[in-house]
């Protein structure tokens, strides 16, 4: 079985994506380097040779952390994390 999870900065009262306006833009989650450090602190075996995608291989489990943002550069702001 596989799962896809998206992490966004949503307003606290939102219970469903249907409640968001069509032009909604999530707030930033943080800088790429900060989020890589935070994920690595929890899961030190996560491999981030590509700073836009960390890969964690555990027994019976493979997780990719996709760090997405609108800006470009080595330390851009991340607007969402996709976990696949």
C-alpha positions in Angstrom: 0.0 0.0 0.0 1.2 3.5 -0.7 0.2 6.9 0.7 0.6 10.5 -0.5 0.5 13.2 2.2 0.8 16.9 1.6 1.8 19.2 4.4 0.6 22.9 4.1 0.2 25.9 6.3 -3.6 26.1 6.4 -5.8 28.3 8.5 -6.7 26.6 11.8 -10.4 26.5 11.1 -10.2 24.7 7.8 -11.5 21.1 8.0 -11.7 20.4 4.3 -9.9 21.5 1.2 -13.3 22.5 -0.1 -13.3 25.4 2.5 -10.3 27.0 0.8 -10.9 29.8 -1.8 -9.7 29.0 -5.3 -7.0 31.6 -5.1 -5.7 30.4 -1.7 -1.9 30.4 -1.3 -0.5 28.6 1.7 2.0 30.4 4.0 5.6 29.3 4.0 6.7 26.3 6.1 10.3 27.6 6.4 13.6 27.6 4.6 14.8 24.5 2.8 17.9 24.2 5.0 15.8 24.5 8.2 13.3 21.9 7.1 16.1 19.5 6.0 17.7 19.9 9.4 14.4 19.3 11.2 13.5 16.2 9.2 17.1 14.9 9.6 16.9 15.5 13.4 13.9 13.2 13.6 15.0 10.7 10.9 18.8 10.9 10.8 19.0 8.2 8.0 17.2 10.5 5.6 19.4 11.1 2.6 19.2 14.6 1.1 21.8 14.5 -1.7 19.1 16.3 -3.7 17.9 19.2 -1.4 14.4 19.1 -3.0 13.9 15.4 -2.1 14.9 13.5 0.9 14.7 9.7 0.9 14.3 7.6 4.0 14.6 3.8 3.7 13.3 1.8 6.7 12.5 -1.9 7.0 9.2 -2.3 5.2 8.9 1.4 4.4 10.2 3.9 1.9 9.4 7.6 2.3 10.3 10.5 0.0 10.1 14.0 1.4 9.5 16.4 -1.5 10.2 20.0 -0.4 8.4 22.4 -2.8 8.6 26.1 -3.1 7.9 28.9 -5.5 11.3 30.6 -5.3 14.6 29.3 -6.7 18.0 29.2 -5.0 19.8 27.0 -2.5 17.9 28.2 0.6 14.5 29.1 -0.9 11.3 29.1 1.1 9.4 25.8 1.2 5.6 26.1 0.7 4.7 22.5 1.0 6.1 19.1 1.8 4.9 16.1 -0.1 5.5 12.7 1.5 5.3 9.8 -0.8 
